[in-house]
Structures are given as C-alpha cells and as structure tokens.
Amino acid sequence: MVRPLFWLMLSLVLGTTAPTCDQGGNSTPTPDMTSNGEGNASGDAALAPGTWGGDGIRLVVREDGADFEFDCAMGETADPIKTDADGAFANAGEYTREQGGPVSVDDPPLPSLAAEYRGTVTGDVMRLTITLTATDEQIGPFELEKDKQAQLEKCL
C-alpha cells in the first residue's frame, strides 16, 4: 500500500502533483498538462523554447515570446505562445513586410503592422494563420514541425 506521506514528500521534492488514490488504495497518476511540464489551472500551457520550421516560415519560440521569419517578412509576439487544452492559441504581435534588393541606410524603416498569430499545436505539428488586424488580410495557412529546418526563399 502506498503511503500518502511518501507521495506528499515526493511531490514537494519533484514539484509535481501527487497521484490520487481510489477507495481501495490504488494510485492513479495525474495527467501531464503539456510535454514541457508547464501549465496552470485554466489548462493553458506555454510552448517550450525551440525552433519550428515549414515551407516559407521559421519560428523561434522564446520563454517571453516568439520570432517569425518568412520569405519576405518577419514578425514577433511579445508574449509566450500558450495553448489551451485543445492545443489552440492566439497571440497579438507585429508583422513587417521586407523588400527585395539593396536597402540604403537613408531608406525609412518599413512599418510594423499589428497582427494576430492564431493556430493549433498537435504533437510536433503546428498550423498557423496570421491576420493583419487593420485590414483583416490573412497570411497563410502555414504548417510547421518542431525541430524541422525551415524552407525559406528570401525576397531579392
């Protein structure tokens, strides 16, 4: 028979939740919230830092946000990407189109546009669509895989 004090001490040491026991004393482990062990009471879980890649897109997830690189654009979110229990997420951010050819130091910077990065994560696959909030223009959809090399063709 598993002693409750043992599980309490183990959960304090490991920072996990102790298994629950049924009436017969049989223990059942608590489910993992995410693959990176993060989560909260609402079920939201931050993506672990790392790189995702796909055709025309590279995503670098940071603890405090994410950086996106496209064939002829770049983007950023300043908040962590947090998925809900269904793997869905939506983050506000910025999207900046790039131009091809040489750029002079006298050229004004290209404007950053407000954008929403919305998608789902299922295992190691992410589906993503970007919506420019001022015009409702949609960019994508994109399919990315965790730890996959991005296939970018930068604008010339």
C-alpha positions in Angstrom: 0.0 0.0 0.0 1.4 3.4 -1.0 1.6 5.8 1.9 0.2 9.3 1.4 3.1 10.9 3.3 5.6 9.4 0.8 3.6 10.9 -2.2 3.4 14.3 -0.4 7.2 14.4 0.2 7.9 13.2 -3.4 5.6 15.8 -4.9 7.4 18.5 -2.8 10.8 17.4 -3.9 9.9 17.0 -7.6 7.4 19.9 -7.8 4.7 17.6 -9.2 1.2 16.7 -8.1 0.8 13.5 -6.1 -1.2 10.7 -7.6 -4.7 10.2 -6.4 -5.9 7.1 -4.7 -9.3 5.3 -5.1 -11.2 3.8 -2.2 -9.1 0.6 -2.4 -5.8 2.5 -2.1 -4.8 2.0 -5.7 -2.9 5.0 -7.0 -3.6 6.7 -10.4 -1.1 9.2 -11.7 -2.3 12.7 -12.5 -2.2 13.5 -16.2 0.6 15.6 -17.7 -0.5 19.1 -18.7 2.0 19.5 -21.5 5.0 17.9 -23.0 7.2 20.5 -21.3 5.5 20.1 -17.9 4.2 23.6 -17.7 0.5 24.5 -17.2 -1.9 26.2 -14.9 -5.4 25.7 -13.6 -7.0 27.0 -16.8 -5.2 24.4 -18.9 -3.1 26.9 -20.8 0.4 25.8 -21.3 3.4 27.8 -22.8 5.3 26.2 -25.7 8.8 25.2 -24.7 11.6 27.3 -26.3 12.8 25.9 -29.6 12.6 26.1 -33.3 9.8 25.2 -35.7 10.1 25.1 -39.5 8.0 24.8 -42.6 7.7 25.9 -46.2 8.2 29.7 -46.2 8.4 30.1 -42.4 10.7 29.7 -39.4 9.5 30.2 -35.8 11.8 30.6 -32.8 9.9 30.2 -29.6 11.4 32.1 -26.6 10.2 32.0 -23.0 8.9 35.5 -23.3 7.6 35.5 -26.9 8.3 34.3 -30.4 10.1 35.5 -33.6 8.8 34.6 -37.0 10.8 34.7 -40.3 9.0 34.4 -43.6 10.2 34.5 -47.2 9.7 38.3 -47.4 8.6 39.3 -44.0 9.3 39.0 -40.3 7.1 39.0 -37.2 7.1 38.9 -33.4 5.0 38.3 -30.4 6.0 39.8 -27.1 4.1 37.2 -25.0 4.6 33.5 -24.7 2.6 31.2 -27.0 0.2 29.5 -24.7 -2.0 26.7 -26.0 -5.3 25.7 -24.4 -6.5 22.2 -23.7 -7.3 21.7 -27.4 -3.9 23.0 -28.5 -5.3 26.3 -29.8 -3.5 29.6 -29.4 -3.9 33.3 -30.4 -1.2 35.9 -29.8 -1.1 39.6 -30.7 2.0 40.7 -32.4 3.6 42.6 -35.2 4.2 41.7 -38.9 6.7 43.6 -41.1 7.0 43.1 -44.8 10.5 43.1 -46.2 11.6 44.4 -49.6 14.0 42.8 -52.0 17.2 44.3 -53.4 19.7 46.6 -51.8 18.5 48.8 -49.0 20.0 52.2 -48.4 20.8 53.5 -44.9 18.7 56.5 -45.9 15.6 54.4 -46.6 12.9 54.8 -43.9 12.2 51.6 -42.0 9.3 49.5 -43.2 6.2 49.8 -41.0 5.3 47.1 -38.5 1.7 46.1 -38.8 -0.5 44.9 -35.9 -1.2 41.2 -36.4 -2.8 38.2 -34.7 -1.0 34.9 -34.8 -3.6 32.1 -34.5 -3.2 28.4 -34.7 -3.2 24.9 -33.2 -0.5 22.6 -32.0 -0.9 18.8 -32.2 2.1 16.9 -31.0 5.1 18.3 -33.1 2.9 19.9 -35.8 1.7 23.5 -35.7 -0.9 25.0 -38.1 -0.7 28.8 -38.2 -2.5 31.7 -39.8 -1.6 35.4 -39.4 -4.3 38.1 -39.7 -3.3 41.8 -40.2 -5.7 43.4 -37.8 -6.2 46.7 -39.7 -7.2 45.1 -43.0 -8.3 41.6 -42.0 -5.8 40.3 -44.6 -4.9 36.7 -43.9 -1.4 35.3 -44.5 -1.0 31.5 -44.6 -2.0 29.0 -43.6 1.4 27.5 -42.7 2.2 24.1 -41.3 5.3 23.8 -39.2 7.1 21.0 -37.5 9.1 21.2 -34.2 12.9 21.0 -34.8 12.4 21.0 -38.7 14.6 23.1 -40.9 12.7 26.0 -42.5 12.4 26.2 -46.3 12.9 30.0 -46.9 13.3 31.8 -50.2 14.2 35.3 -49.2 12.9 38.1 -51.4 15.6 39.5 -53.7 
